[in-house]
Amino acid sequence: MSDPKKTALPELLCPAGSPLALDAAIEGGADAVYLGGLGFNARMNASNFDYEALTDGIRRAHAYGVKVYLTLNTQVYDREIADYLRAADMAQRAGADALIVADLGGAAAIHRHLPDLALHASTQACAHSAASGAELERMGFSRMVVARELSLDNLRSAVANSPIEIEAFVHGAICVCYSGQCYLSEKIAGRSANRGACIQACRSRYDLVDATGKVLVRDKALLSLKDYNLRGRLRELAEAGITSFKIEGRLKNESYVRNVVRDYSIALDRLVASQSETYERGSFGQVSGGFTPDTSKTFNRGYTELFLDGTRGRWAAMEAAKSMGEHVGSVSNIGRGEITLKLNKGVSLNNGDGFSFVSRFGKVEGFRGDVCSGNTIRCKISPALYTGVQLYRNISSAFEKEIERQSCTREIRVSVNLEFKHIGQEYNLEASAISEDGREVRLSFEPGSQKADNQERMADMLRKQIEKASGPYRFSLGAIICDGELPFMSAAFLNGIRRELAQQLELIPCNKKDILLRECKISGRETLTQKNVLYKSNVSNHLAEDAYRKCGAEQIEKAYELDHAEGAELMRSRYCIRYELGKCPKHHGCKDGGPLFLLNNGQRFALHFDCRNCEMTVKEA
């Protein structure tokens, strides 16, 4: 078992939008998974879990010491509090290790109702500063999920000032707005992102116009960002003190989860192996076999590390808000039913591959390759194709088949010692087994009275039959103690020993490693730096209002969903369209061209630029 005084446990936290995705995450090496029930979660379009599926999924995860966190990460209205508490109670009865919560009123109710159930503050709870940890700790949270917009220096400061665990995203889709403070979907369609019903307005296409109505950019996904990928930065994040590395993707399919989780698990294994005195994995079981992961071949809009280094970059995926996939080359010739490519080095195409490209009109188009041979693709020619267009592969048929055929195997290591004794004319066998998570079983067997004629062959067969897998366990044979010669034992008898040991281990719950390395408890201090709580705090029920008043708040605005405040910021973002287009007065030395607006289907939104904080806001025009 781990020594928390010496060892940090970097947790790989993986999405599970369905039971199949859950199994993919566990098999690939997840240390923890997060999933949603049938209500109050920010991914209501995922398959999610009813009580039976949740209980069964938690059982499968816990077999490897993998923790399960249930998301209750939406705003809660007063009329929903009773149902919200029932959902929390269901999660505890099913065996969930923690709840991921966004609504502070709901969290207060859960903490009173279920004081022993751990609470994690969702990124929807807007933990954007180093001071957030102390305030959330006072409200009963043991972990906070920080905003993606924080730099590495910001994260170090957050860890240094937080009495609770810090969880950070490392991979997946990025909301352009600070999480928990986007009201664009609510404004456009009456579907609140904070209630799990986001229409993904940031992935829509807009025209950018100036105050005169002149179109500066036409029909682009101007608010769409690339996907996050910090696989190469895990060491720095671990050294900064990040507790949990979170992969986004509860709306993604099993193939995505299997590929991305395996990729990050291998990277984390390498980190742990290189600094075994400092780190160890947060769950049990060795993963072996399977495919070679490649995140360029799974859903992505291109990758970015966003603001991790504290500097701006080109973060937008304006051309394609959908997955473009892997860049394979450019079209050099278009014939009848066949196109020829100038392929990138090392790229090999396969029948059934799916391709995407951006047409001359800025639309993402796609087609399937019926027959792919060398640098030619036989297919139904899209009229939008043209010579020179850059081609991407968003479905690799060979890779998908490889993932399907070559699944990983995750096995908990078990060491077995065997001791043979004579009792009268009969042999007695004491078999003891200890699993890598510390479970121990001891069983007695009666091999009979016949001595093995060939002792060397018997010992060899003994090792071969014991050192196999049974269920989730991989057995290895340690000591063989015998006060004389080995008895004769059949292969079936030896296999029965191994299976019986496995069955007895199954009856004992797998141990779990404690991730938290510092004491965490509610201090009882009740202070609040801001006396006026704005609509961005998403106060949507009387319990949240009470919690803020106890902390010293004097003026409390209702959540935007309850009172569409006139002139409210619908979005605030570190991303900036002026910077992305090379027209930033601060960074590019450009002249301020005056007000800018986004247009979409008759809707008009004003852009404002907070150059002091290097942020952009979106408001109703």
Residue, then its C-alpha position, 0 to 999 in steps of 0.5 A: m500500500s502507498d505511503p502518503k508521506k513519501t508518494a504522490l498518486p497522480e490519478l488518471l480520471c476518465p470519462a464514461g458516458s455509457p457502460l461500454a465507455l466505462d469498461a473501455a476506461i477501466e481496461g485502458g488503465a483509468d484510476a478513476v472514472y466520472l459518469g452521470g446519472l439520469g438527472f442533474n448532470a451537464r451531459m444529459n445527451a450522454s447515455n448515462f446510468d440508471y441505478e442498476a447500471l450504476t451499481d454494476g459499473i461501480r462494482r466493475a470499477h472497484a474490482y481494480g480499486v478504480k474510483v467512481y465519481l457521479t456528476l451532479n454538476t448542474q444548477v438546481y432549482d428550489r422545486e428540484i432539491a428533493d429529487y437532487l438529494r434522492a439522486a445523491d442518496m442513490a449514488q451513495r447507496a450504489g457505492a460512488d466514491a464522490l459527487i462532482v457538484a456545481d450548485l453550492g446550495g445543492a452541495a450544502a444540502i448534500h453535506r448535511h444529508l450525507p456528511d460522509l459522501a465526498l464532494h468535488a467542486s465541478t469546473q462549473a463551480c467557477a474555480h478560477s483563482a488560487a483563493s477558490g480552494a480555501e473558500l470551497e473547503r469551507m463549504g465542505f468540498s475535498r477537491m476542486v476542478v480548476a478552469r482550463e484557462l489557468s497557466l502552469d504558474n496559476l496552477r502552482s499557486a492554486v496548489a500552494n494555497s489550496p487545502i483541498e485536492i486540485e483536479a485539472f483537465v488534460h485532454g478533450a474539448i474546450c469551452v471557449c467561455y470560462s466554464g459555468q459562466c456561459y449564458l449564450s445557449e440560454k439566451i439563444a434557445g432557452r437551453s442552459a449550459n449550466r443545466g446540461a442542455c447546451i446547444q453548443a453555440c460556440r461551434s456555430r458559424y458566424d459573420l464578423v461585422d463592424a459598426t457599419g455592417k461591413v462583413l470582415v469575416r464571413d461564415k466561420a466558427l469564430l468561437s470554436l476552439k481546438d481540443y486540449n492535449l497536455r499529454g506531453r506536460l504530465r510531468e510538469l503538472a504532477e510536479a506542480g501538485i495536480t492530484s487528478f488528470k482529467i480527460e473530457g469526453r462523456l459524449k464521445n464513443e467507446s473507441y475514443v475513450r479506449n484510444v485516449v485513455r490508453d495513450y494517457s495511461i501509458a504516458l503516466d506509467r512512464l512518468v511513474a516508472s521514471q520517478s518511482e520514489t515519488y509517484e505511484r499509480g492511483s489504482f491496481g492492475q497491470v494493463s497489457g496487450g492491445f493496440t498502439p494508441d494514437t490520439s491523432k486518429t480519434f475525434n479532434r479539432g486539432y490540438t492546443e495547450l491553450f494558456l498553460d505556458g502563460t502565453r497566447g497562441r492560435w487556439a481557434a478551430m474556425e474552419a471546422a468545429k467538427s473533427m477534421g482528424e489526421h492530416v494525410g496530404s493534399v489532392s493533386n488530381i481529380g479524375r472520374g471516380e478517382i482522386t490522386l493525393k500528394l501523401n504525407k510521409g508515412v501515411s498509408l490509406n485503407n479501404g473504407d477510410g473516411f476523409s474530410f476537407v474544407s471547401r472553397f466556401g469554408k464548409v467542412e465536407g466529407f466522403r468515404g474512400d471505397v478503394c484506397s491503393g497507394n496514393t489514389i482513392r476510388c470514391k464518389i467524387s464530391p463536387a466541392l473537391y478541388t485540386g490542392v485542397q488539404l485532405y484529412r482522415n477522420i475515420s481510419s478503418a484500419f485503426e478502428k479495426e485494430i482497437e476492436r480486435q486488440s483489446c487490452t487486458r488488465e490484471i491484478r497481480v497475485s503472489v502465491n506460496l504453497e506449503f506441503k506437509h505430511i499428515g500421516q500417510e496423506y499430504n496436506l497443502e496450505a496455499s496462501a495468496i496476497s494480491e497487489d492491493g493487500r488482500e490475503v487468503r489462505l486455503s487448505f487442500e488435500p492432494g492425496s497420498q501418492k508421491a510424484d514419480n518425477q519430482e522435477r516435472m511435477a514442480d514444473m507443472l505446478r508452476k505452469q498451472i498456477e502461473k495463469a490468469s483467473g478472472p481479473y487476477r494474474f497469479s505468480l508462484g513464490a515459495i514452494i515449501c515441502d518437508g519431503e517430496l512433492p505429491f502427484m497432482s493433476a493439472a485439473f487439481l492445480n487449476g482448481i487451486r488457482r480458481e478457488l484462490a481467485q474466488q476467495l479474493e473476489l469475496i474481499p473488496c479491492n483496497k483503494k488508495d487514498i489520493l488526498l495527501r493533506e488533511c481536509k476538513i471544514s474549518g468553520r471560518e465564514t468570510l467572503t471577500q466580495k459582499n455582492v454576489l453577481y448572477k455569475s455565481n449561479v444562485s438558483n435556489h434558496l439554499a445557495e442564497d443562504a450559504y452565501r449570506k452565512c459567508g457575509a454576502e449582502q447583495i445576491e443576484k439571481a442566476y441568469e436562467l431565473d432573471h435574464a439580467e439586461g446587459a449581462e455578459l453572455m460569455r467571458s473568454r481568454y480567447c480573443i477574436r481580434y488576436e486570432l485574426g492578427k488585429c490586436p492593438k496590444h499584441h500586434g500594434c494594430k489600430d482599434g477598428g471600433p466595435l465588432f459584432l457576431l451575426n448568426n441567423g438574425q441574432r446580433f451579439a456585441l464583442h467587447f475587449d478587456c485588454r487590461n485582463c486580456e479577455m473578450t466578452v460577448k453581450e447581446a447587441 
